[in-house]
């Protein structure tokens, strides 16, 4: 199965569309996005570019562990802009890691309304993925399979 990366937060809308179409022509069967922080932009991408192609899109959801972690990502990851209100929320939290789990769960819930799934990124804290999905209301796979 051919998977391709897509960045709905790309500044060049026409460039995003042409790259997406070239990847479809090359045989892409589904797409995983860069980490998403602008869900309005993801919705616009889904409604205006991805809609006619019937290819699944997985939104990248990243577990932010602290305000410092979010600031590092803003400085070092091209094309990513974690909004200041999220950084402030992490900075003010009694337990920033737990707040990051809540933020990721909220983002999973938003993404589920816009695209076909999520790609969870919890670097060096993969153990936090199950709690994020639980908090987001995602049933474990064994509960989704009918017997």
Residue pairs with C-beta under 8 A, 6 or more apart in sequence:
1 29
1 30
2 26
2 27
2 28
2 29
3 28
3 29
3 30
3 31
3 32
4 23
4 26
4 28
4 30
4 31
4 32
5 31
5 32
5 33
5 34
6 16
6 19
6 20
6 23
6 31
6 32
6 33
6 34
6 45
6 57
7 16
7 33
7 34
7 79
8 16
8 33
8 34
8 36
8 38
8 41
8 42
8 44
8 45
8 46
9 34
9 36
9 37
9 38
9 41
9 42
9 79
9 80
9 81
10 16
10 79
16 45
16 49
17 49
20 31
20 49
20 50
20 53
23 31
24 53
24 55
28 55
29 55
29 56
30 55
30 56
30 57
30 58
30 116
31 50
31 55
31 56
31 57
31 58
32 58
32 60
32 119
33 42
33 57
33 58
33 59
33 60
33 119
34 60
34 79
34 80
35 60
35 61
35 62
35 73
35 77
35 80
35 121
36 42
36 59
36 60
36 61
36 107
36 111
37 80
37 81
37 82
37 83
37 86
38 81
38 83
39 107
39 110
39 111
39 114
42 59
42 111
42 114
42 115
43 114
46 57
46 114
46 115
50 57
50 115
56 115
56 116
56 117
57 115
57 116
57 117
58 115
58 116
58 117
58 118
58 119
59 107
59 111
59 114
59 115
59 117
59 118
59 119
60 118
60 119
60 121
61 104
61 107
61 108
61 111
61 118
61 119
61 120
61 121
61 132
62 73
62 104
62 121
62 122
63 100
63 101
63 104
63 120
63 121
63 122
63 123
63 125
63 128
63 129
63 132
64 70
64 73
64 82
64 86
64 90
64 100
64 103
64 104
65 96
65 97
65 100
65 125
66 90
66 96
66 97
66 100
67 87
67 88
67 90
67 91
67 96
69 90
69 100
70 82
70 86
70 87
70 90
71 82
71 87
73 80
73 82
74 80
74 81
74 82
74 87
86 103
89 99
89 103
90 96
90 99
90 100
90 103
93 99
97 125
97 128
101 128
101 131
101 132
101 135
102 135
104 120
104 122
104 128
104 132
104 136
105 132
105 133
105 135
105 136
106 136
108 118
108 120
108 132
108 133
108 136
108 138
109 136
109 137
111 117
111 118
112 118
112 136
112 138
120 129
120 132
120 133
122 128
122 129
122 132
130 140
